[in-house]
Amino acid sequence: MPGSVRVLFFATAREAVGTAELSLSVPKSGLSVANLLDEIQLLYPKLAPVLRVSRFVRNGAYLRGRFGMIRPGDEFAIHPPYSGG
């Protein structure tokens, strides 16, 4: 039985998707970060250029590139470059 992962979008990623957060179904065994990003990009094509320059965070820890696994119950965040003000 699949579970879900909470996906958070910040700055231009949020603008491309139209929401700050969504829940995606993932297999119980998990899904690679690269496959999760491919799935999100299929759902939201406008996000593609943003993903090329973004950093990714799983459960509060920055990832190196698109490596690692996402499992049900995880929180995954997409952080494009942005500046404060």
N, C-alpha and C positions, 0 to 999 in steps of 0.2 A: 504494500500500500504506500503510495507516495505521500510525502509531507510537503511543507512549504518553507520558503525562505523569504525573509523580509528584505526588500531592495529599496535603498534610499538614494535619492537623486539630489544633487546640489547644483546651484548656479545654472550654467547653460545646459547641463544635463536635465535639470528639472524643467527648463523652458522647452527643450526638445521633446520631452515625454508628456508634459502637461500636468504632471503631478509630482509631489515630493516623495511619494512612497507607494509601493505596491507589493503584493504578495504573489510569488510565483511557485508553481508546483515543481518539485524535484523528486527524483526517485529516492526510495529509502536508502539505497546504496550511495547516493550523492551524485554530483555532477561536477565536471571540471570547471574551473573558472572560465576557461576559453569557451567551453560549450554553453555555459550560462550566458556569457556575453553575446555569443552568436544568436541564442534564442531571443534575448532582449532586443538585439539589433533587427531581427526579423519582425518583431512586433512593432518597433519604433524606428523606422529607417532614418529619420532625421537625426537620430542619436549617433549614427556611424562616425561622422567627423569628430564628434566630441569624445567618443571612446578612444580614438587614436592618441589623444593627448591627456587622458585622464589617469588618475591613480585610483587604486582599488583597496578597499578596507574590508576585512572579514573579521567580525566580532571585535572590532576596535583595534585591530593590528593591520598596519599597511602591508600589502603584498608586494612581492617583487615581480612585476609584470603580470602575466595572465596564468600563473602557475598555482597549483593547489586545488583542493576540493571544497565544494560547497555542499553541506548536508542539511537535511531538514532541521529547522529550528535556528539556523544561522542567520545573522544579519550581514548583509553585503551592501556596501556603500560605494557610489561612484562620485569621485571628486575631480572635476575638471579644474584647470588653472583658474584661479579667481583672486581678486585682491579685496582687502577690507577698506572700510572708509568710515 
